[in-house]
């Protein structure tokens, strides 16, 4: 099915407010949606394909086997790693909207478990690798809509971090991987990336499986990574700004949290922010 035909079909389903019971072969249609999930057309990609996926997954339209296949497609080299490493190309849309399928699938798994420890480990490994390799950090792209790799990845991390199969080391890897998207960007984030990443970090911390030294070293690493040598003044300034905005957002997100480890995290965040002010 070509993109135009798919768009017309999904618009018809959406505009007619048709019940999923009246949609013929929804799984077959989903496979066509996967082929066009990275369309540069924001209406097809975001308003139709992603919205339809999120709705149908949440309503339990697909069988467990069908969901597993859709999950495998989303994580494969033709989707999550399509054109990985490129910057400024349309391949980013395939990657970032494939990763955006993880939250509704993982949310459904929390309600009606169907993923086992091996499945979760596989998702974790692919997500960690993706975060290390994704270089296109654009937010909103004129005429093509949201790319938003850091934000979409943070949403996936937030849901994955809730899995009971993940323990201290896996959570620590997620923490470093997602927060590195803050320190590696030389462009100032202006599309709420700091909030989405902070929400993921709060979810990781709320598991309360990390040790105090883990958290201390993590916050220190944020400071150190923005101070790397051989960077221009402007580059360093942008990274510093991203880090400060993120830490301020994180502090506000946990300001009323009294359960461990949040009181200690607040103190560490404040110390780091005060140190940044003193340095300046």
Secondary structure, 3 states (H helix, E strand, C coil): CCHHHHHHHHHHHHHCCCCHHHCCCHHHHHHHHHHCCCCCCHHHHHHHHHHHHHHHHHCCCCCHHHHHHHHHHHHCCCCCCCCCCCCCCCHHHHHHHHHCHHHHHHHHHHHCCCCCHHHHHHHHHHHHHHHHHCCCCCCEECCCEECCHHHHHHHHHHHHCCCCCCCHHHHHHHHHHHHHHHHCCCCCCCCCHHHHHHHHHHHHHHCCCCCHHHHHHHHHHHHHHCCCCCCCHHHHHHHHHHHHHHHHHHHHHHCCCCCCCHHHHHHHHHHHHHHHHHHC
